[in-house]
């Protein structure tokens, strides 16, 4: 079971639609990031800071987002020996991020070490422990890539479910997975086990390099908790309008689901 915490790890589906949106700040400059943060202030729940922006600006980017009232999902996908990942977990907990992730393929010992280290560091600092989630199969992968290039013989869904179970046993809060695997994860790990889903593309947006995609409404209908959305918002002529269209689609899906 996931470690206890006080950072609001309730079922994400109970939150307002806009609080379930994680905007991917996949930009390279401070100016671009600040512009998006100013435009979207109070309109979305979280901002994903990935390798591109973090490697360009360093830890100061977390302070920049927090200084504008944003909550950070630090998407660095740690994957190393257990001790190294545990030390990294301590560091990012000290940065004040709300969510961070590690690779499930690193194994149960590595994931457990990270969860315990983050919890211990949060107690020492007197802060809420960040949500810790495991990356399963990247949404840029398809069955052929997983089987022929990575060498994993099981189908994608079976692999995702197996790694999700392992993450739950290690004490993590949830997983990053394609929206196509949400229901299987919830059935295997329980409704309280969180799903953070990239590969979300509104019908009016291009899929780009994502292969296993769904629209925001479809992801919500499948039971997804948090949706990571990047270019459909950040590259839109009007990011605010894009967010509002996505929120409306999510709310409509919620209403349809509740009426069943």
matplotlib code that plots the C-alpha trace (Angstrom):
import matplotlib.pyplot as plt

x = [0.0, 1.1, 2.8, 0.5, 0.8, -1.0, -0.5, -4.0, -3.5, -7.3, -8.9, -8.1, -11.4, -13.1, -11.2, -12.5, -11.5, -8.9, -7.1, -6.5, -4.7, -0.9, 0.6, 3.9, 6.3, 8.4, 10.2, 13.8, 13.8, 12.8, 10.8, 8.7, 8.0, 7.2, 4.8, 2.9, 2.8, 1.4, -1.2, -2.4, -2.2, -5.1, -6.4, -4.7, -3.6, 0.1, 3.0, 5.3, 8.9, 10.8, 14.4, 14.4, 13.5, 15.2, 18.5, 18.3, 17.5, 18.3, 16.5, 15.6, 12.8, 10.9, 11.2, 10.0, 6.9, 6.2, 6.7, 3.9, 1.5, 2.1, 2.5, 5.4, 5.4, 9.2, 9.4, 13.0, 12.2, 15.0, 16.4, 19.6, 20.7, 18.5, 20.9, 21.3, 17.6, 16.9, 19.3, 17.8, 14.3, 15.6, 16.9, 13.7, 11.6, 13.6, 12.9, 9.2, 7.9, 4.4, 4.9, 8.0, 8.6, 10.9, 11.1, 9.1, 11.6, 14.2, 12.6, 10.8, 13.9, 14.7, 11.1, 10.8, 14.0, 12.8, 9.4, 11.0, 13.7, 11.1, 8.8, 11.7, 13.0, 9.5, 9.2, 12.6, 11.7, 8.1, 6.6, 4.1, 5.6, 5.4, 3.3, 5.7, 4.7, 6.3, 6.7, 5.5, 5.7, 6.4, 3.5, 5.8, 6.2, 4.0, 3.9, 6.7, 9.0, 8.5, 9.0, 11.6, 13.8, 13.4, 13.1, 10.0, 8.0, 4.7, 2.0, 2.0, -1.1, 0.3, 3.6, 2.0, -0.3, 2.6, 4.8, 1.8, 1.3, 5.0, 4.9, 1.9, 3.8, 6.8, 4.7, 4.2, 1.1, 0.4, 1.9, 2.4, 0.7, -1.2, -4.9, -5.5, -4.3, -6.2, -9.0, -6.7, -4.5, -7.5, -8.8, -5.4, -4.4, -7.6, -9.4, -7.3, -4.1, -3.5, -3.0, -1.1, -1.7, 0.3, -0.6, -3.7, -4.6, -7.9, -9.6, -8.6, -4.8, -2.1, -0.8, 2.8, 5.2, 2.7, 1.3, -1.1, -3.3, -6.9, -8.8, -9.2, -12.9, -12.0, -9.2, -11.6, -14.3, -11.7, -11.2, -7.9, -6.9, -4.5, -3.9, -0.6, -1.1, 1.6, 1.6, -2.2, -2.0, 1.6, 1.7, -1.9, -2.4, -4.3, -3.3, -6.1, -8.7, -7.2, -7.4, -11.0, -11.9, -10.2, -11.9, -15.2, -14.6, -13.5, -16.6, -18.9, -17.3, -17.7, -21.4, -21.9, -20.2, -22.2, -25.5, -24.9]
y = [0.0, 3.6, 5.4, 7.6, 11.4, 14.6, 16.1, 15.4, 12.1, 11.6, 10.1, 12.6, 12.1, 13.9, 17.1, 19.8, 19.2, 22.0, 20.8, 17.5, 19.0, 18.9, 21.3, 20.1, 23.0, 21.5, 24.8, 25.8, 29.4, 31.3, 33.7, 31.0, 29.3, 32.6, 33.6, 30.3, 30.5, 34.0, 33.1, 30.0, 31.1, 29.6, 27.8, 24.4, 22.1, 21.4, 22.1, 19.4, 20.3, 17.8, 17.2, 19.9, 22.8, 21.4, 20.8, 24.3, 26.1, 23.8, 23.7, 27.4, 26.5, 24.8, 28.1, 30.0, 27.9, 27.9, 31.7, 32.1, 29.9, 26.7, 23.1, 21.2, 17.7, 17.0, 14.6, 13.4, 9.7, 8.5, 5.1, 3.9, 1.8, 2.1, 4.2, 6.8, 7.1, 7.4, 10.3, 11.9, 11.5, 13.3, 16.2, 16.8, 16.5, 19.3, 21.4, 21.4, 19.6, 18.2, 15.1, 13.3, 10.1, 7.1, 4.2, 1.1, -1.0, -0.1, -2.8, -3.0, -2.3, 0.9, 2.1, 1.3, 3.1, 6.2, 6.1, 5.7, 8.3, 10.9, 10.2, 10.5, 13.7, 15.3, 14.5, 16.1, 19.2, 19.4, 19.4, 17.3, 14.3, 14.7, 12.2, 9.5, 7.8, 5.2, 5.4, 2.2, 1.8, 5.1, 6.3, 6.7, 2.9, 0.4, -3.4, -3.8, -1.4, -3.0, -6.6, -6.2, -3.3, -3.4, -7.1, -7.3, -10.3, -9.5, -7.3, -3.7, -3.9, -6.9, -5.2, -2.0, -3.9, -6.0, -2.9, -1.0, -3.8, -3.7, 0.0, -0.3, -3.0, -0.7, 2.1, 4.4, 6.5, 5.6, 5.3, 7.1, 5.2, 5.5, 6.3, 3.0, 1.1, 3.1, 0.6, -2.4, -0.6, 0.4, -3.2, -4.6, -2.0, -0.4, 2.9, 4.8, 4.0, 7.1, 7.2, 10.1, 9.9, 11.5, 10.7, 12.9, 14.8, 16.6, 15.6, 19.0, 18.5, 16.5, 13.3, 14.3, 11.5, 9.9, 6.5, 5.3, 8.4, 9.3, 12.6, 14.2, 13.2, 9.6, 9.5, 10.9, 8.4, 5.6, 6.7, 8.7, 10.9, 13.4, 14.2, 15.5, 17.8, 19.7, 21.0, 21.2, 23.9, 25.3, 25.6, 26.8, 30.4, 31.0, 28.7, 29.9, 29.1, 25.7, 25.0, 26.0, 23.8, 20.8, 21.6, 21.7, 18.3, 16.8, 18.1, 16.8, 13.3, 13.5, 14.3, 11.5, 9.0, 10.1, 9.8, 6.1]
z = [0.0, -0.6, 2.3, 4.3, 3.6, 3.9, 0.5, -0.8, -2.6, -2.8, -5.9, -8.6, -10.3, -7.4, -8.2, -10.6, -14.2, -14.4, -11.2, -13.0, -15.9, -15.9, -18.5, -19.9, -19.9, -22.6, -23.6, -23.4, -22.2, -19.1, -21.2, -22.8, -19.4, -17.7, -20.4, -20.2, -16.4, -16.4, -19.0, -17.3, -13.6, -11.7, -14.7, -14.3, -11.5, -12.2, -14.5, -15.7, -15.7, -17.8, -18.8, -21.5, -19.2, -16.0, -17.9, -19.3, -16.1, -13.2, -9.8, -10.1, -12.5, -9.6, -7.6, -10.7, -11.0, -7.3, -7.2, -9.6, -7.6, -9.6, -8.4, -10.0, -11.4, -11.8, -14.7, -14.6, -14.6, -12.2, -13.0, -11.2, -8.4, -5.3, -3.2, -6.0, -6.7, -2.9, -2.6, -5.7, -4.0, -1.0, -3.0, -5.1, -1.9, -0.5, -3.7, -2.8, -5.8, -5.7, -7.9, -9.2, -11.0, -11.3, -13.8, -12.7, -14.7, -12.1, -9.9, -6.5, -4.4, -6.2, -6.0, -2.3, -1.5, -3.3, -1.5, 1.9, 1.3, 0.2, 3.2, 5.6, 4.1, 4.2, 7.9, 8.5, 6.7, 8.1, 4.6, 2.7, 0.9, -2.9, -4.8, -6.2, -9.4, -11.5, -15.3, -17.0, -20.8, -22.6, -24.7, -27.6, -27.7, -29.5, -29.4, -32.0, -30.2, -26.8, -28.2, -30.9, -29.7, -25.8, -25.6, -23.4, -24.6, -22.9, -24.5, -23.5, -21.3, -19.4, -18.9, -17.6, -15.2, -13.8, -13.3, -11.7, -9.2, -8.4, -7.9, -5.5, -3.5, -3.3, -1.7, -4.6, -5.1, -8.7, -12.2, -15.4, -18.2, -21.5, -21.1, -22.9, -19.8, -17.2, -16.6, -16.4, -13.8, -11.7, -11.8, -10.8, -8.2, -6.9, -7.7, -5.2, -7.1, -9.2, -12.9, -14.5, -18.3, -21.0, -24.6, -24.2, -27.4, -28.1, -31.3, -32.8, -32.0, -33.8, -32.1, -32.9, -31.6, -29.3, -30.4, -27.7, -27.4, -26.4, -26.1, -22.7, -22.6, -23.4, -20.7, -18.1, -19.1, -18.7, -15.1, -15.4, -12.5, -13.9, -17.6, -18.9, -21.9, -23.7, -27.2, -27.7, -25.0, -25.1, -28.9, -29.3, -30.6, -27.4, -24.6, -22.3, -24.9, -25.4, -21.7, -21.5, -24.4, -22.7, -19.4, -21.1, -22.7, -19.4, -17.6, -20.3, -20.0, -16.2, -16.6, -19.1, -16.7, -13.7, -15.6, -16.3]

ax = plt.figure().add_subplot(projection="3d")
ax.plot(x, y, z, "-o")
ax.set_aspect("equal")
plt.show()
